[in-house]
Amino acid sequence: MIKLREVYFSYNKEPVVKGVSLSLGNECIALAGPNGAGKTTILKLMAGIYRPKKGEVFIEGKNIWKLPEKEAITLRRKVVYVHENPIVLRGSVLNNVIFGLELRGVSKEEARKKALKLMRKLGIDELAEKDAKNLSAGQAQLLALARALIVEPSYMLLDEPLANLDWKRRKSVLELLKELRETGRSIAIATHDAFLVSLVCSKAYIIENGSVVSETLPPAIFQ
Amino acid sequence: MLGEVLEIALRSIIVSGLAAVLATSWGIPLSLKLVTDDFRGKKFILDVFRALVGIPTVVVGLILYFLFSRSGPFGGLRLLYTPLAIALGQAVLITPLLVSFAYQALEREKGEVWELAMSLGALKNQASSTLIKETIPKLLNASLIAFNRAIGELGVALMLGGNIKGFTRVMTTAIALEVSKGEFGLALSLGGFLLLITYSITAVSRMVGGKS
């Protein structure tokens, strides 16, 4: 379980997350709310990318900011955050996909094999040797998903995962998300997409102005 | 005359090249530290470096002259009036410029590359090396710009090198000497050569920067 307890965060002086408490167990939760409400920042706090100015972040019961880096990394590596606007590194698509495995010390050969198998499943294996900087937005989104999935995280934090995708790819990503849920993966999604939330998520947090204003069931979320 | 010009040009390239390598070797890690760590006084340090970008070369030369002179703290190293002294002086001179450019390049990439690495479970040093790897063309560009500044300066080379013929004479000190002697032909040849080198470096840095 990932848990935020009374978390505050600010980039400069003005706080953008104000006393947020929420948890992600073996479920799919949605963070919904208007642009600039703080959804992305909350996901990054959950992933341990940002250190809260105040409050605590627990991953599987341990406060990750109070652990030595080597202990915290074991927990952080169970969590993967996928950006809304995918970030691509220089090099081929394949090299991008295996990046997370390289960080974990997996051999290049083993990583490539695993990556190609996953890329086939996502329908992007033909892009393997293409320069990642030349991908379309939709292709880059799938690359980002593949890069996250390859490390087999227990927790996936997705920022607008269907943005930039055409209807055909939206459908396959939706199926993938459902499949991930069936295999017990915990998922948090920041989105505006009511359809996505109602199909995959069991709980929704409504975020406004950096705070959780309500917790609701997906069918009621956009009423 | 051509032989002498080439010899002086080659020495200038070697000395300023060494200065750029030295400044890069400590400037890049320092910039990385400034980008990736939050600590008290960080903004102050950055402001100091930015202010020192325009420091007069003779001031750097004068300070280092006192440090390297026989009675100075590093006098025992007998560096004064050697090419190494010029390289060290130029390295000190160009460090603020290099740090400013490198910091800017790393800071711009940090928001994306660093976060991506962290989001995929990188250790801090893994995220740092990824950031460096992704910024290499821009960092190389910063080093080339710093080299240009080094090869074109006069104050440090004159005060720490002493313009000794065949030993510490570099292009800028040779130009100054030839002008004072009224030998404008050699001075112009050297000046032309210096411009050619700096222009070539600028073109290379534009190409390298463009790739990033």
Chai-1 contact restraints between the chains, C-beta under 6 A:
chainA,res_idxA,chainB,res_idxB,connection_type,confidence,min_distance_angstrom,max_distance_angstrom,comment,restraint_id
A,A47,B,S119,contact,1.0,0.0,6.0,A-B,restraint_1
A,I49,B,E115,contact,1.0,0.0,6.0,A-B,restraint_2
A,I49,B,M118,contact,1.0,0.0,6.0,A-B,restraint_3
A,I49,B,S119,contact,1.0,0.0,6.0,A-B,restraint_4
A,I73,B,L123,contact,1.0,0.0,6.0,A-B,restraint_5
A,R76,B,G121,contact,1.0,0.0,6.0,A-B,restraint_6
A,R77,B,G121,contact,1.0,0.0,6.0,A-B,restraint_7
A,Y81,B,S119,contact,1.0,0.0,6.0,A-B,restraint_8
A,I87,B,E112,contact,1.0,0.0,6.0,A-B,restraint_9
A,I87,B,L116,contact,1.0,0.0,6.0,A-B,restraint_10
A,G100,B,L120,contact,1.0,0.0,6.0,A-B,restraint_11
A,L103,B,G121,contact,1.0,0.0,6.0,A-B,restraint_12
A,L103,B,A122,contact,1.0,0.0,6.0,A-B,restraint_13
A,L103,B,Q126,contact,1.0,0.0,6.0,A-B,restraint_14
